[in-house]
Structure formats: structure tokens, C-alpha cells
Amino acid sequence: MKRVALLTAVLLTACQSSVPLESAAQPPTLQAQATAGQWVSGTYYSSYGARFYRLWVPAGYTGSSARPLMVMLHGCQQDGYDFAAGTKMNALADARNFLVLYPEQGTAYNGADCWNWFYIANQIRGGEPAVIAGMVDWVKSNYKVNGGKVAVAGISAGASMANIMGCTYPDVFGGVASVAGLAYGAATTSVGSVNAMLYGSSYSPDNLGQSCYDEMSTRKHVMPTLVFQGTADSVVNPVNATQVLGQWAQTNDLASDGADNNNIKATADATTSATACRSYTRSDYKNSATGSVVMQKYLISGMGHAWSGGSSSGTYTDSCGPDTSTIIANFFGF
């Protein structure tokens, strides 16, 4: 039933309007400094529409020093509270003192609260990506944020949008984490998105990687990337994880020196297996010019469509397996 519900949710988007608002107010001014360890919420307005947001201000935030910012993009049939509860990212933020922003889609733009990652209008520097990037700018204007440590992570439709954010706003984001997501440009229609979820994109990862690099334009840089996927996912075919990794390998190869020379490639430089309740395999992908690991892929054995190491307090989680949130925070140096 979960598989049918999520696939149906994507198809419901075909009737949703993607027309931007003709006029919109500016983001509201923060009335008072938020108490640490609490939610700050409101509506962000832009020419592309209005979206609700929830910002978690960690227990250690004082405003005296710039802190990292994690942007978390929920999946279909979720909201910020649900996603926060399921990933336990706020507890990690309290322990390590970083801010967490949860943009929310809302049924006004998608009947199932999915991010519309499969429309061409949302695969460029505009549309929904502009709204999410605008929220980041709002946080920066009201809190002390370390602009060099802003990363975006998501699950399912949110992961697909996270991959888009890395391509469209690389000047805003320094890293991308995709959990059960699809590659940038994997589909360009609602029906095409369902086919891509079930069978993988019909476009080659190399071509999608080139398109992402082109979209980066003069803002291009190597994008540290994490990919997580359950091998028993019946909603998003695990082949998509291979395609996401392949897309970012091509994008990063080009972004590293402007040449398609495979100094960053989709062939793993190292692979390790371990068990954290569930067994999993981690593959590392290096920049041969620097020797540094720029991408990692985690394949979790027997896991379905879920956030590994999450809490049952939220939806689409699996308490078994490696702790995705901690891995993300560690990888991006939060």
C-alpha cells in the first residue's frame, strides 16, 4: 500500500498549478531572537509562491559565532515536524550546534506535499529551487550562518529536489545527501517520474551529469555527495542510486577541472562492508587529483523506502541500519 500511495501521490501532481504569484510580500522580519532549542516557523513569500518553513535553533546557539546550516527536504506525505522526528536531526543539531531548516511544500502546490522535482521549470535556477534558496538567504539574514557549511539533504521527492539544489544553486550549497532519490533531470513529466521511480531514468547518468554541470554555470564547484539506498525499496528502484551517483560523478569530474577526464568517476576507489543492525556496503569515490573522498554511496541490505537509523516517531524510517543523520553530519563536517 505504501508503494501505491507514493506513486499515486506523484501522479496527483499533474493537476497542480505551477504558475508563480504575480506579486508577493517580502519574508517576515523576525520579531525577536528565538530561544535556543526551539522551533521558529513562518511563511516565506517569493515571486514563485509562498511556502511554510520550520527552523530548528539548536540548544547551543547564542548568535556569537557563525554556525553550519542543514537544509532538510521532506518526502511526499510528510512535513517538517514529521521529517525532523523521523531523522532525529534536531537532537544531533543540539549536540553539535548547527541550525536545521525544514522547507515545506504544502498541498496548494502539490496534492500529496511532494516537491515537484520532475518539472523542467523546477530544474533550473528558479521555481521551487529559488524558494528553497530564498529561505536559506532569509536564515542567513536573521542568524549567524557559516556560508561555507550549508548542505542539503532529503528523502525520496525531497532527495530528488536536493540533487536539483546542488545543480541550480551550487553557490548556496556545499554538499548534497540523497536518500532514495532520483538524479537531476531524471524525468521531466509527472508520468515520466513514475517510470523513473519504478525502472530508473531513461536518460544516461553522463548526460544528466553534463546537464547539471551546465546548469551550475560559472558557479560550478565539486559537490561532495552522499547517496543512500535500501536494496529492498519497492517505491524507488535501487538502480536510481547508481544513476544519482553516476550523475554526480560526471558533474564533479567536469567541475573539478573543466575536463571529462575521469579524475572523478563512478567506479568506486574503495568498498567496505559492515553491520549496524542491518548489513550495508559503503563505496568511496575519490578525486584522483587530490586523493580526497568526494562521494560516498551506502547500500543498506533488505531496507525498504526509508531513512536508515531513524526513529519510528516519524514516517518512512527504519530504526535498523547505519545512522544516516550522523553520517551526513560527519561527512559535511558539521
N, C-alpha and C positions, 0 to 999 in steps of 0.2 A: 504493500500500500504506500509506503514512504516513497518508493521509486516512482509510482504512478502519480502521486501527488506533486512531486517536484517537477516531473516532466510536463504535467498538465499546467503547473504554475507558469512555466516558461511560455507555453502556447497562449496563455491568457493575455500575455503582453501585447499581442498583435493588435488589440483594440485600444491600447493606451495611447494617449496623445504625447507627442514629443515636441510640441510647439512651445518655444520659450515665452515667458511672460513679456509683455510689451514694456512694462515698467515695474520696477520693484524697489522697495526701500533698501537702505543700507543695513548691514548687520547691526543688531542692537549693541549698544555700549554696555559693557559690564558695569553694573551698578555698584558693586562692592567686591572687594577681594574675597574669593571663595575660601572657606575654611578648608584646611588641608584634610585629605582623606574623604572628600565628599564629591558628589556629582554637581556639575554645573551644566544646565541644559537650556536650550533655546532654539530658535529658528533662524537659519541663515538664508538671506534673500540675495538673489542674483538675477541677471537677465535670463538665465536658463531655468529659473524656477526657484522655489523655496524648499528647503529640506530641514528636518529637525536634526539636532545633534545632541550628543551627551559627551561631556568631557569629564574624565576622572582626574582629579587633582590629588596626587599622592600624599601620604601622611607626612613625608619629609619635605614637601615643597614650602619654601619660605620666600621665594622671589629674589633671593640674594645671589643666585647663580643660575646660569642657563642650563636647562635640563633637556634630555632627549625627549622626543615625541614619537609615540607609536600610533599609527592610524589603523583602526580595525574595521574591516568591511564585512558586515554580516551576510549570510546567505538568504535564500528565499524563505519566507515564512518565519523570519527572525526579526528581532530589533536589537538595539544596543544593550539593553538590560539582559536579554537572553544570551547574547553573544558573550558579554562580559562574564556572566555566571558560568557559562559552559567552558570558557577558555581559562578562567582564573587569572586573566591577565592583570586585573586590578591589584590582586594580592602581590603579584610579582612587582608591579609598579611601586607599591608601598615599600616593599623590601629594598628596591634598587633606586627609588626616587626618580621615576620618569613619568611624564604625562601620557594619557591614553585618550585618543579621540575616537568616538564612535559615530560616524555619519549614519543617518537613517534614510532609507529610500522613501517609504510611505506609499499607501495604496493609491494616492492621487496620480502617481507616475507609473505604478505597476501593481496590478490587482493582487499579486502574491508577494509584494515587497521585494521582488528581485531587482538587482541592478541590471539595467538594460545594456549589458556588455556587447550584445550581438548586433546592435545598430551601428552603421557606419558613422552616424552623427556623434556617437559616443566613443569612437575610436580615434578621435583627433583632439587637438588642443581646444576644447570647447565642450558643450553639452554637459553631461553628468561629471566627467572628469574635472571640468572647470569649477563646478560646485564644490567638489571634494577638495580641490587645491585651494579654493577660496576659503574654505573652513580652516585649512591649515594656516593661511595668512591671518585669519581672524585670531586664532590661538596665539600666533606669534606677536600680534599687536597688543594682546592683553596679558600675556605671560612671558617669562623669560625662557626662550626655547633655543637649544643648541641647533642651529640650522644645518650643521654638518652631520647631525644624528637624527634624521627624520626618516622613518621606514614605514612601509605599508604592508599589511597582511590581511588575508581574507580566506573565507571558505566558500567553495562552490561558485555561485554567481559573484560573490564578493571577491573570491580569489581571481576570477576571470577579470574583474574590474581592477584588482590590484596589479595584475600584469599590464593592463592598459595604462594605469597611472605611471608605471615605470617608463613606458614608451612616450607618453604625452607630456609628462611633467618631470623629466629627469633633473631639472633644476630645483625641484622641490623635494624629491625623494632620493635617498641614498641607498635604498635596499628594498627588495620585494620578497615576500613569502607567500607562496601559493599552496593552499590546502585543497585538494580535489578540485582544481581549477582547470581552465582551458587557456590555450595560448592566445596571445594578442592576434586579433583578426581571424580567429579560428572559424567564425561564422559571421555572416552579415545580414541574416534574416532570422525571424523567430523560429520558423520551421527548420532552417539550417542549423540553428543552435541545438535543437533536439537531436538531429542526426549526428552532430559533432559530439554531443554528450554520450550518445549510445555507441558510436563507432569510431570516434576520432575525427579530426578535421580532414576535409578533402584537400586542403592546401598543405604544401610541404613546409616543414619547420624552417628550412633555409629561406624560403620565400617570405614567410611570416617574420623571420628574424631580420631580413633586409627591410621589410616594410616598417618594422619597429625602429630600426636604425634611421631610416629616412624621416620618420616622424620625430625622432629626437632632434634632428637638425643640428644647429650649432650648439645645442645644449647637451650633446652626447657625452656620455662617460660610461665606463664599465659599471654595470649594475650588479652588485652582489645579490645572489638569488638563492632562495630555498624552495624546494619542491617537496611536498608531502603527498602520499597517496596510499590508500588501502588497497590491497590486492583483490579484495572481495567486494569492491564498490560496484553496485549494480545501477547507480544513478549516473555517475561519471566514469566511463570506461577507463581503466588504468592506462590505456595507450595514450591518453591525454597527458599524463605526467611525462612520458617520453617526449611528446611533442612540445610541451612547455619548456622542458629542459633544452630541447633542440633549438627552439626559437631563441631562447636567451643565449645559448652558446653562439649562435650566428650573430646576434646583435652585439654581444660582448666582444666577439672576435673582431668585428668591424670597428667597434667603438674604441678598442684598445690602441689601434694604430692606423685605422682607416683602410686596412687591407684585409682581404679574405684569405688569410694565410694559415688558419687553424692554430694560431698560438693559444686560442681558447676554443676547445672543440667539445662535441657531445659524447666523446669517448672518455670514460672515467679514468682518472690517473691513479685512483686507489679505491678499493671497495672493502668494507668491513661489515661483518655480521655480528649481531648481539641480541640479547633478550632483555626486555623490560616489560615483563608480564607477557607481552607478545614478542615474537621474534621479528627482527627487522634488518634491512640491509641499507647501509649508508654508502653512497658513492660521492667521491670528491672530484671536482673538476678545477684544474689549475690554469693560471696564466703562465705559459711556459717562459715568457719573458721576465717574469718576476718571481716565479715559484710559489706565489700565493694562491690559496684556495679561493675562488671567486663564486663557485656554485656548489651546492650540495643537494642530493636527492635522497629522500627517505621513502622506502617501500616497506609498508607495515603488513606483515603476513596475516591474512584472514580478517582484516578490518574492513568494514563497510564504508559508507559515506559519513565520515565523522572526523572530529578534531581529536587526534590521539592524545592520551593523557589528560583528557578534560574531565569535567565534573558533570554528573547526572542532573545537577541543578539547571543546566541549560540543554537545549536540543542539539541533535547531531553531534554527539560526543561519544567517545569511547574511553573509559577510565583506564583501560589497559593500554599497554604500549608506551613508547617513548613520550616524554613530556614536551609536546610541540611548543608551548609558550616559552618554556625555559630555553629550548634550543634556539628559538627565534631571538630572544633577548641576548643570549650568549654570542650568536653569530654576528649580530649587528653591534655588539659592544655596548649594550645598554646596562 
